[in-house]
Amino acid sequence: MAFASGDGGGGGPQVLTARFVRQVVLGRWFMVFACLLILSASGATYIFGIYSKVLKSSLGYDQRTLNTLSFFKDLGANVGVLSGLINEVTPPWVVLAMGAAMNLVGYLMIYLAIDGRTARPPVWLMCIYICVGANSQSFANTGALVTCVKNFPESRGIVLGLLKGFVGLSGAIFTQLYLAIYGDDAKSLVLLIAWLPAAVSILFVHTIRIMPYPRPTRRGAAAGASSATSNDAFFCFLYISIALATYLLVMIVVQKQVNFSHAAYGVSAAALLLVLFLPLAVVVKQEYKIQKELQESLREHPTVTVEKPAADLQMVAADEPAANKSQLQSTTEQTEETSPPPSGCLGSCLRHMFSPPAQGEDYTILQALVSVDMLVLFLATICGVGGTLTAIDNMGQIGQSLGYPAKSINTFVSLISIWNYAGRVTSGFASEIFLT
């Protein structure tokens, strides 16, 4: 059964049909929704402070050993060169599948170790486990975020800010879900970190893909943008994410003041999932608009046939051999001049590597590695992110040394996720406003 929505007797596009559902699932906006879910489950590195005390007590680690584990966690989470190189030569689903496998293996081995189901591993092996598990975050970022940016090249700042904002919220989302599923058990939090991001990535592994940029219709060009690429949907996603962050903030504060039962945590988590899946309504709305624009453009575009006089056709046919001959000669001469000798391939590659592209164009991997822009980003990341990550990782130990209960420590870590989201979204949308 389907219902039609249109203007009067014109008959708008039908929804709730198998064809429309297929359009929604295969559309670029559902791909954005899938990216939001993947990245909302890929920020487990920001809640290390919640389960670090369990690592310390279960495995008998001191603070120095815990700092070593924290270093390898941050190393894995922030070294994305491997995932970037793999993404250059493979489709996004390969990157996402590899990230899911790494996440499951790395964190599952950590859970088995702290739960006593395996022999206590040496410190160097635990460092490998947490580095592999944390490195899966860069695979999720590369597979989902880079693909989404390529599909919306004219809205890069908005896409980056929105998606990275959901990464920031993921810490608070994980905290709410593990309280609802497992109760206040930090060991089970590691288990949740092991299976949930892997499951979400595998679920949408074929949804994340590069899509051709749509050509604007006559109606869309007159309006300024088509529904397939309009920023209005991204602003709707932004408003929903603000509502999600506000809800998380309220629940974190309320749970700090009121003792919730396990059923109450379940109700709050159900409401959280409802808000988290709310962007799906925006996806359906955008696909409905796209289908409506397509039907209107088909009705508005008449078929026009232009015939040339016979005399003009004869003149064009006579001029074509001479034009083709001169074009072939010029192409041959240009190829002889520009094609480098085999011995100069290495030098040509090096010259291309150290020649930055024009402003606004994409860098290759080699150009990015030796560019001044990359050096500035590297130094800014060290100064701006390094100290913040150190403070976040040790939040559990700081709170424990000050005598705070576990609930207060969880509150601190969750609030950090909220401010993390606010900074990422603000920088992304502000950069798009200032640069356009």
N, C-alpha and C positions, 0 to 999 in steps of 0.2 A: 504493500500500500504506500502511496506517495501523495504528498500534497504539493500544489504548485503555488508559487507566490509571484505575482507579476502586477503590471499596471493595467487594470481594466481587462479588456478582452485580448490584450497583446500576448498574454501567456508568458510569464517569466520562467526561469530555469527551475526544473523540478529537483527537490531535495528528498532525502530519505529514500533514495533509490540506490541500487547497487552501482550504477554508473557514477553517481555523485560521490558515494563513499570511496570508490576507487580513485576519483579525482582528488579527494581530500587527502587520502593516505599517500598518494604519489606526488602530491604538490609540494612546492617549495616552502609553504608556510607550515605544513606539518613537519617538514624537515627542521625548521626553526624550533618548533615545539619539542621535537626529539632532542635537539642540542641542549635546550634548557634543562630537560630532565637528566641528561647524561652529566652535564656540568654541575647540576645541583647535587649529584652523588659523587663528585670527584674531588672534594675538598677535605678528605679525611686527615690530611697532614696537619690541619689547623686545630685538631682536637687531641693532639698528642698529650697535652697537659692533663686530660681526664684519665687516660689509662697508663700514664707513665708511672704513677705510684704503684700500680699492679705489677708492672714489669720489675720495679725495684724490689717489691716485697716477695713476689713469687720466685724470682730467679736470684735473689740475694745480691743485687747490684748496688754499688755505691754511686754517689753523685757524679763522679768522674766517668764511670762506665755509662751512666745514663746520658751524659753529655755527648759521649762518643756515638751512641745510638742516634741521638738527636741530630748530630752532624751528618751521619750517613742518610738519615731520613730526608733532611733538607737537600743533600747532594742529589739524591735520586729524584726528588720532586722538582728541582730547578734545572737539571741538565736535560734539555730537550733536543739536543743535537741529533741523537740517534733516531728519535721519532720523526724529526723533521726530514732527515735523509731518507728514511723509509717511506715517508709520505710523498716524497718527490718521485719515486719510481713505482709506487703501488697505489691502488685505489684506497679511499678512506676506510673501507670495511676491514682491510687487512690491519691497519693501524689500530682500529678499535678492538678487533679480536685479539691482537697481541697484548694490548693494554689490559683487557679483561682477564686473560690468562695470567699475566704477571701479577695483577692485583689479587686474584684468587690464591695463587701459589704463595706469594710473599706473606700476606696477612694470615692465611690459614695456618702456615707453619708457625707463625708467631703465636697464634691462639693455641695450637696444640702444645707448644712449649710452656706457656704460662699456665695452662690448665693441667699440666702434669701428664698428658697423654703420650708424650715422647720423652726420651732422655733429655736432660738439660743440655742444650747445645752450647758450644763455646761462643765466646763473645764475637769473634770474627764471623761466625756463621750467622749469628743474629743480625750483625751489621749488613750482611748480604741480603738476608730476608727482608729487612725493613727498607733497604735501598731499592730492591726490586719492586716491592709493593708500592713504595712511594713514587717510583719512576713511572708506574702505570698512570699517574695523574697527568704527566706530560703527554702520554699517548692519547688520553681522552681529550686533553686540550687541543692537541694537534689535529686529531681526527675530526672532532666536532667543530671547534672554534674556527680553525683555518678554512675548513670547507664552507662554513656558513658565511665567512667574510668573502670568499670567492664568489659565492652565489649572490651576494649583495654588495658589489664593489663600490656603489655610490653611497653607502651608509656604513662605512667601516667603523667610524668612531662609535656610532650608536650600537652596532652589533657587538663590538669589543666590550664596551662598558656594560651592556646588558648581560651578556653571557658570563663575563668575569664577575659580575655582581652576584649571579647565582652560585658561582664557585665560593664566594665569600659567605653566602647564606648556608652553604652545605653543612658547615660545622654545627650550626644551631638545629638544622633539620635532622642530622644524625642523632643529636642528643635527645630530641623529642621522640624520635622513632624507637631508639633503644630503650628508653624509659617505658614506652607503651608495649613493646614486644617482650623484653627480657626483664624489666624492672631495673632497679638501681644496682646493676652488676657490671662492673667495668670490664671484666673478662669477656662477657658476651658482647660488649661494644666492639671489641676486636673482631669477633665472629661476624657481626653485622657489617663491619667495614670490609670484610673479606668477600662476602657473597653479594651484597646489594649493588655496589658499583658494577661488578662483573655481570650481574643479571640484567641491569638496565642497558649496558653497552651491547650485550648480545641480543637483547630484545629489539633494538633499533639499528642493528649492524647494517642492514640493507636499506634503511631509510636515509642514512647520511651519505650523500653522494653529490658530485659536481653536476649542476644543472645549467643548461644554456640560458644566457640572459635573455629574457623575453623582449620581443620587439613591441614598442608601444602602439596601440591601436590609434585610429584617428581621434576617437573620443577621448582616450587617455592622454594623447599628446596635447589636445586642446585644454584638458583639465590640469595638465602639468605633470602627472604621474599616473601610471596604471595601478590597479589594485594588486598586481603581482609584485610590484617593487615599491609601493607607497610606504612612507615612514609612519603613517597613521597607525598601522598595526604594531610597529615597534613601540610607539608611545602607549598603546593599550597594554602591551606586555610590561612596559615600565610601571604603569599605574597598578597593575596586578602584583608586580614584584614589590612595590612599596606597601601595598596592603599585606602581602605575605610577611615582609620584614616587620611591619607594625604588629601583626598578630603574634609573631614569634617574640618580639620584645615584650608585649603584654603578658604572654604566657610565661616567659622566663621570670619576670618580676612576681607574678602571682604565685607561681610554683615555689618561689623562694619564701613567700610569706605564709602560704597555706600548705598543709600536708595533703598531697594528692594520694588517692588510692590507685591501685593498678587499673581499675575500670575508668577512673577519671583521666588518667594518662592516655588510655585508649581513645576516649572521646576527643580529647584535645588533638591527638595524632590524626584521627579521622577528619576533623575540621581542617587540619594542616594539609592533608592530602587533597581535600576538596579545593582549597585555594590554589594548591600547586598545579592541579589539573585544569584550573579555570582558563588558562590560555588556549585550551582546545576550542572553546567557544569562539575566540577571536579567529582561530584558524578556519573554522567552518564559515564564519561570516565573510572572511576574505575570499575563500574559494567560491562562495556564492556570488560575490561581486565579480570575480574573474569570469565565471560562466555567463553572467548577465551581460558583461561588457562584450564578450565574444559573440553572443547572439545578436546584440545590437549592432556590432561592427559588420556582421555578415548581412544584416538587413540594409545597412547604410552604404555599403560599397558596391556600386553597380559595375558591371563588366564593360570596359571601354575598349574598342578595337580601332586602331589607327592604321589606315592603308596609305602607302606611298604611291605616287604615280609611277607608271612603268618606266618613264624616262629617267627618273631619279634612281630607280633600282638598277638600271643598266649602268649609270655612271658610277654608282657605289661598287658594283661588281667589277668594273674595269679598274677602279682604283685599289681594290683589295690586294691583288698580287704584288703591286709595287710597294704598298705599305707593309705587307708581311715580309717582303724581302729585306727592306731597310731595317725593320724591327729585328729580324733575325741576325743581321750583320752587327747591329749595335749591341745586341745581347751577347753575341760571341766575343766581341771586343771587350766588353765590360767584364765578362767572366775570365778572360785571359789576363786582364789587368788586376782584378781583385783577388783571384784565387791564389793563396800563398803556396810557396813550394813546400814539399813534405818536411824539409828540414826546419822550416819556420813555424811548425804547428805549436811547439812548446812556447815559443816566444809570443805567438798570437794569443795563446791561452792565457799567458801571464799578463799581457797587455789588457785583455778583456777583463781579467780578474781585478786589476787595479784601476779600471776605468769605471767610475760610478755611473749609473744610469741617470737619465734626466729626472728632475724633481717630479714626484708623483708616480714614476714607473716602479715596477717591482724589481728587487734585487735578486740575483741568483745566490745560492748558498755560499759560493766562494767570494763573491763580491761583498756579501754581508759580513763575512768573517774578518775582512781586512778593511772595512769602511770605518771612517771616523764616527759616523752615527752609531755603529755598533759599539765602539769603544766608549762613547758617552753613555749609552744605555747600560753597558756593563758596569761602569763606575757608579752610575746613579743607583743601580740595583744593589750593588754591594753596600753603599752608604745608607740607602733608604730602606731596603728590605732586610738586610742582614741582622741589624739590631732588633728590628721588630720580630723576626722569626725567633731569635734567641729568647726574647721576653715571653712570647706566646708558648714556646716549648717548655719553659721553666715555670709557667704560671701555676701548675699543680704543686711543684716543690716550694714555690714562694708562699702559696696559700697554706700549705701544710706546715711550713716552718713558723708561720704567724699564728698557727692554732685554729685556722678556719675549718669548719666541717666540710665534708665532701660535697654537700649540696651547694654551699657557697662557691666552692671552686668550680663546679659545673656552671654556675651562674656567670662567673667571670669569663670563662672560656666561651660560653654561648654569646655573651654580650660583645666580645671581641669580634665574633662572626658578623653581628649586626653592623658594627662600625666598619668592618672590612667591606661589607656590601655597599654601604653608603659612599665610601671613598671611591670604590671602583666605578659605580654607576655615575657619580657626579663627574669624575674625570673623563669618562667616555663620552657622555652627552655634551659636556662643556667643550671638549676638544672639537666635536662635530660642529658646534655652534660657532666657535671662534675661527675655524679653518675653512668655513664655507661662506 
